Amino acid sequence: MEKLIITAAITGAELNKKLCPVLPTTPEEQGLASHESVEAGASIIHLHVRDDQGNPSQKLEHFQRSVDAIKKACKKTPVIQFSTGGAVGEAMEKRIASLALKPEMASFNLGTMNFGEEIFVNTFEDMRRLAEAFKKHQVVPEFEIYDAGHIDNLKKLIKEGWVQAPYHCQFVLGVPGAMSGDISGLIYLVEHLPKDSTWGVAGIGRFELPLAIHAMLMGGNVRVGLEDNIYYEKGKLASSNAQLISRIARIAKELGRDIASPEEARKQLNLP
């Protein structure tokens, strides 16, 4: 098996400090969280950013100041992966705008879905606009798959020529309204990936740890962090992103999976 790529989803767009007091929302907090996450074993930082009031933002200046803080704080610069999902309901032109900063990677959502009590809209027109922007700015997409039909949507975009191999896919499982975090679902998704794909899994809430362990055994990669799960164990809040990552790194070593450094992750994902 290749070395394990650990992605740290450090902030997200749905949480606030009332629910999670240790959530990093300022550039300085995100820089420190990224440093701690990389030292714990992460090689990718999945990045949502906030404005000065702590609200989700897709503005270029907010992404830029967080990127600067992360690069300043980290001895080994991680792959910084922007979110183009933003907060649910964000206009597509705002979601696309951050790609102008030319991050190494960014997320690419593959379908409209129920997202808790809301609807996360990603039409085929939206996806084609995203594909054009990724190509224009030469950013590598990570395809976010929340449901089984999203793989079919990816294959449709491949057939139409909008995206090209290799494909890195992230299964985000356990979101209320989308595919469950049952292991049988993970196996189905892996079996139906297009050729020339690498993959990882992000389990939401209580699904985080069991899905991570199965992904490690199956040769996949793992995403963890406060965006996806704020608990270390039932009833006990996590103390930091690094605490969640350290556990994954420790289990991976017990299972015989070495941890990829940021540079090794870049090679495995064919980043330019």
Residue pairs with C-beta under 8 A, 6 or more apart in sequence:
1 219
1 256
1 257
2 219
2 260
2 268
3 257
3 258
3 259
3 260
3 264
3 265
3 268
4 216
4 221
4 222
4 252
4 257
4 258
4 259
4 260
5 43
5 44
5 200
5 221
5 222
5 260
5 265
5 268
5 269
6 41
6 42
6 43
6 44
6 221
6 222
6 223
6 224
6 245
6 248
6 249
6 252
6 259
6 260
7 42
7 43
7 44
7 45
7 46
7 81
7 170
7 200
7 202
7 221
7 222
7 223
7 224
7 225
8 33
8 34
8 37
8 38
8 42
8 44
8 45
8 46
8 78
8 223
8 224
8 225
8 241
8 245
9 46
9 202
9 223
9 224
9 225
9 226
9 227
9 228
10 24
10 30
10 33
10 34
10 37
10 45
10 46
10 47
10 225
10 226
10 227
10 241
11 23
11 24
11 25
11 30
11 33
11 47
11 48
11 49
11 50
11 226
11 227
12 48
12 225
12 226
12 227
12 228
13 48
13 56
13 83
13 85
13 86
13 87
13 88
13 227
14 87
14 88
14 227
15 23
15 226
15 227
15 230
16 23
16 25
16 54
17 23
17 25
17 54
19 230
20 226
20 230
20 237
21 237
22 226
22 237
22 238
22 239
22 240
23 226
23 230
24 30
24 32
24 33
24 226
24 241
25 50
25 54
26 50
27 49
27 65
27 66
27 68
27 69
28 69
30 47
30 49
30 66
30 69
30 70
31 66
31 69
31 70
31 72
31 73
31 74
32 73
33 240
33 241
33 242
34 42
34 45
34 70
34 73
34 74
34 78
35 70
35 73
35 74
35 75
36 240
36 241
36 242
37 45
37 78
37 225
37 241
37 242
37 245
38 45
38 74
38 75
38 76
38 78
38 262
39 75
39 242
40 242
40 243
40 245
40 246
40 249
41 245
41 246
41 248
41 249
41 252
41 259
42 78
42 245
43 78
43 79
43 259
43 260
43 261
43 262
43 264
43 265
44 78
44 79
44 80
44 81
44 105
44 262
44 265
45 70
45 78
45 79
45 80
45 81
46 81
46 83
46 107
46 223
46 225
46 227
47 63
47 66
47 67
47 70
47 80
47 81
47 82
47 83
48 56
48 83
48 86
48 227
49 56
49 57
49 58
49 59
49 62
49 63
49 65
49 66
50 56
50 57
50 62
51 57
51 59
51 62
56 86
56 87
56 90
58 86
58 90
58 94
58 95
58 97
58 98
59 94
59 97
60 97
60 98
60 100
60 101
63 82
63 98
63 101
63 103
64 101
67 80
67 101
67 103
70 77
70 78
70 80
71 77
71 80
76 261
76 262
76 263
77 262
78 262
79 104
79 105
79 262
79 265
79 266
79 269
79 271
80 103
80 104
80 105
81 103
81 104
81 105
81 106
81 107
81 142
82 98
82 99
82 101
82 103
82 105
82 106
82 107
82 139
83 106
83 107
84 95
84 96
84 98
84 99
84 106
84 107
84 108
84 109
84 130
85 95
85 107
85 109
85 120
85 144
86 94
86 95
88 115
88 118
88 119
88 120
89 118
92 126
92 129
92 130
95 130
96 129
96 130
96 133
98 106
99 106
99 133
99 134
99 136
99 137
99 139
100 137
102 137
102 138
102 139
103 139
104 139
104 140
104 266
104 271
104 272
105 139
105 140
105 141
105 142
105 168
105 269
105 271
106 134
106 139
106 140
106 141
106 142
107 141
107 142
107 144
107 170
108 127
108 130
108 131
108 134
108 141
108 142
108 143
108 144
108 163
109 120
109 122
109 127
109 130
109 144
109 146
110 122
110 127
110 143
110 144
110 145
110 146
110 150
110 151
110 153
110 154
110 157
111 122
111 146
111 147
111 149
111 150
111 153
112 119
112 120
112 121
112 122
112 123
113 119
113 120
113 122
113 146
113 147
113 175
113 177
113 178
114 120
114 176
114 177
114 178
115 175
115 176
115 177
115 178
116 175
116 176
116 177
124 153
124 156
127 153
127 157
127 162
128 157
128 162
130 141
131 141
131 157
131 162
131 163
132 162
133 139
134 140
134 141
134 163
138 272
140 168
140 269
140 270
140 271
140 272
141 163
141 168
142 168
142 169
142 170
143 150
143 154
143 163
143 167
143 168
143 169
143 170
144 150
144 170
144 172
145 151
145 154
145 169
145 170
145 171
145 172
145 189
146 171
146 172
146 173
146 175
146 178
146 179
147 178
147 179
148 179
148 185
148 188
148 189
148 192
151 169
151 189
151 192
151 193
151 194
154 163
154 167
154 169
154 194
155 194
157 163
158 164
158 165
158 167
158 194
165 194
165 195
165 196
166 196
166 197
166 198
166 269
166 270
167 193
167 194
167 196
167 197
167 198
168 197
168 198
168 199
168 200
168 269
169 193
169 197
169 198
169 199
169 200
170 199
170 200
170 201
170 202
170 223
171 186
171 189
171 199
171 200
171 201
171 202
172 178
172 201
172 202
172 204
172 228
173 179
173 180
173 181
173 185
173 186
173 201
173 202
173 203
173 204
173 207
173 211
174 180
174 181
174 203
174 204
174 205
174 206
174 207
174 208
174 211
175 204
179 185
179 189
180 207
181 203
181 204
181 205
181 206
181 207
181 210
181 211
183 210
183 211
183 214
186 201
186 211
186 214
186 215
186 218
187 218
189 199
190 199
190 218
190 220
193 199
198 221
198 268
198 269
199 220
199 221
200 215
200 220
200 221
200 222
200 223
201 211
201 212
201 214
201 215
201 220
201 221
201 222
201 223
202 208
202 211
202 222
202 223
202 224
202 228
203 209
203 210
203 211
203 212
203 228
203 229
204 228
204 229
205 228
205 229
205 231
206 229
206 231
206 234
208 224
208 228
208 229
208 244
209 247
212 222
212 224
212 248
212 251
213 251
213 255
215 221
215 222
216 222
216 248
216 251
216 252
216 255
216 257
217 255
222 248
222 252
224 241
224 244
224 245
224 248
225 241
225 244
225 245
226 238
226 241
226 244
229 238
229 244
230 237
230 238
231 237
231 238
232 238
232 239
232 243
232 244
232 247
238 244
249 259
252 258
252 259
253 259
260 268
265 271
